[in-house]
């Protein structure tokens, strides 16, 4: 019995040792590494690029557009690919990464080797669509806004001040990433019967505006500067907005006039 147990122990050790030396394919699928929350920088990727090209041959249809991975200093940050109107992380949290000076970030087409299980990234020449350097400080929060005029992909980094709203209030801001450079937008509240944020230019985000909680839900609209006409209803066919006290929200306007399946639209995500 002791002899059998010894053989089993040796075999198990051999298997573990072999697996530890295989650090090749699976390393590319590692998406998270433990970072001390008190020492981390925090980022959120918002994909607003409204072009339908470039895209992968495995894309769902001809209007999918680029699906992206984000890398920081050569290490994969995102999990699944982030497509048009996608956000990473998809929940209210941010992704925590190591802070630093002049961190190199790459946006790369999410090309995968489907013959390997689990699938791993398999990039071709030209798959890197944007590269930029950014300094991130520990304890701070940042939004990485993807989008520019078609066909250019650029990233604008916004530092997010997440100072909590007062009790029984919420904060909201407008990020204008509609890819029509001439579209300066305002945010109108049907409940307040006024523009609560005004004149946000292309590729800009407004300051936070603190508002009292509505007694009932609100509906938000985007209007072009100087116009009383509804340009976009925030949320599309499900426009009801019911904010929660002491939360913070970003309205993101995206799209481009004349691009199939990507006409201007707007949605809301929660920052805190």
N, C-alpha and C positions, 0 to 999 in steps of 0.2 A: 504493500500500500504506500509506504514511504517512497519507494522507487517510482511508482506511478505519479505521485504528487510532484516529485522532483522534475519528472519529464514535462508535466503540464506547466509548471512554473517556468522552466527554461523556454518552452515553446511560446508562452505568453510574452516573455521578455523579448524574444526574438521578433515577434510580430510588432510589438511597440517600437523597438529600435528601428525596424525597417520603415515603419510609418513615419518616424521622425526624420528620416533622411530623404523623404519624397517631396520636400518643400518646393514643388514647382507648380503643377497645375492648380492645386487647391488654393495656393497663395493668392491667385488672382481673384478668387471669389470671397476673400475676407473683406467684409465691408466695415467692420467696427473693431476698434481697439479701445481698451479702457483708458479713459482720460480723466484725471482728477477734475471734477466739476469746478472746483475753485480756481483751477489754473487753466481752464479751457477757453478757447474762443468758440463762438456759436454762430453757425451759418444756416441760411435757408436759401435754396435754389428755386427760382420762379421762372419757368420756361415760357416766354412770350413770343418767340420767333415765329412769324406768320408766313414764312415761305414754305412752299410745298417741295422744294428741293434744297439741298441734297437729301436723299433718303435711301434706305437700305433696300435691296431686292426682296427681303423678307417682310417688308412693310405691309400693313393690312390693306392699304389701298393707295391710290395715286395722290391723295391729299394728306398723307400721314406727316410728311416733312421729317426733319431730323429728330432722331431719338438719341439722347445724350447720356454719357457718363461724365462725371466730374472727378478729376484727379487733383490731389494736392501733393506737390513734390514727388510725383510718381506713384503715389498711393491712392487707390480707389476710395472715394468718399461716398458716392451714391450706391444704393443697392440696385434695384431695377432701373432700367432706362427711363429717363424723364422726357416725355413727349410734349407736344404743344398743349398749353394750358395746364401742364403738370407742375407739381410742387414737391420738393424733397426737403425735409421729411414731410409726408402728407398730412400729419397731425399738427396740433398746435405747438409742438416742441421744435427746437432747433437741433441740428447735428453738431456735436461737440468735437472739435479737432484741436491739435496742438497749435498754440499761437506762435507768432514769429514775424520776422522782418522779411519782406520781399519773398513771400511764399509763392512758388510757381503753381499756377492753376491751369489745367488743360481741359477743354471741352472736346470730347472725342465721340465720334459716331459709335453707337452701341452695337458694333459688329461682333457676333459670337461664333465660336467654333461649336457647331451643333453635333459634331461627331464624337465629342468628348462628354462624358457624364460624370460629374455635373458640368454643364456648359461653361466655357471660359471665354473671356474676351479674345478676339483674334483680329487685330487691327490691320488694315491695309495702308499703304502710303496715301496721304491726303485725307485720312480720317480725322485728323486733328483739325477742328474747325475754328478754334479760338484759343489763344494762350495769353495770359496776363499775370502780372505780379501784384501781390497785395499784402500789405502789412496788417496783421490781425492782433488785437490786444486781448490778453486774458480777461475774462469776465464780461466782455462786450458781445453784442449781438449784431449780426450783419445780414442784409438781404442781398443776394446775388440775382440781379434782374437781367435775364437773357433777352436780347432783342435789339433791333436797329432797323435801318431801312433795308429792304430786300435788295440784293442777296447777302448783305453783310451781317455776320453774327458778331455781336460784341456783348460784353458783360459790364453792367454798371453796378458798383458796390455802394450800398447805402447803409450807414450805421444806424441801427434801430435803438432809439432811446425808449426803453420799456419801463419807465417810471410809472407806477401804478396810478390809474385814475382814482379820483375821490369816490367815496361811498355814494351809491345810487347814481353814478355816472358811468359813461364808457368813453373811450377814445376811438377816433376813426381818422384815416387819411386816404388820399387818392394818389395812386401811382399810374401815370399816363404812359402806357407802352403800346398805344395804338400806333401802327407803323405808317401813319400819314403825318409827316413832319409838321404840316400846317394846322393840325387839329389841337387847339388849346381847349381844355375841358374844365367844366365845373360840375360839382356834385350837388344835386337838388334833392331835398327831402320833402316828400309829400306831406308828412306829418307836421314838419316845421313850417311848410309852405314858403320855403326860401332856399337859396343856395347856401349850403353849409360849408362848402369849400369852393374857392373860385380860382379860375385862370391858372391851371396847371399845364405847363408846356410839355411838348413831346420829350420823353425820356427824363421826366422829372417826377419827384414825389413831393406832395405837400407836407407841411408840418402836421403834427397830430392836433386834432380839434377835440376838445372835451365837451360832451353833451349830456344832458339829463336823460335818464332812461325814459323811453316813451311808455305811456300807460298801456297802449296796445302796439301792435307791430307797425313797422314803417315800410315804405317802398322808396327806393332810391333810384334816381335817374341821372344819366350823364347828358349834359348839354354843351354844345359848342359855345365858345366865348361870344357874347353878344346876342345869342339866340334863345328864344323861349321854347323852341321845339325840342321834343325828346329825341336825342341822338341814339342812346342805348338805355334800356331798362336793366339795371343791375340784377343779375340772377336770371335773366331771360324769361323763360316760361314759369319759373318758380321764384318770383321776385320778393316774397315776403321776408323782411329782415326783422328779427327779434333779438336785439342785443342783450347781453347779460351784464350786470353791474360789475365794474372794475375789470372788464375785459378790454382788449385792444384789437382793432380790426383794420385790415388794409383792403380797399377796393382797388382791384387791378383791371385797368382797361387794356385790351389787347386786340389784335386783328389788323386787317388791312382791306380797304375798299377794293373790290374787284378780284380778290383772291378766293378761289373756290374753297368752300368749307371753312374759311377763316375770315369772314366779314367781321367788322368791329363788334365786340361783346365785352362784358364785364362780369367779374365774380368777386366774392369776398372770402378772405381767409383770416383766421384768428392768429394774432401774434403772441398773445398771452391771455 
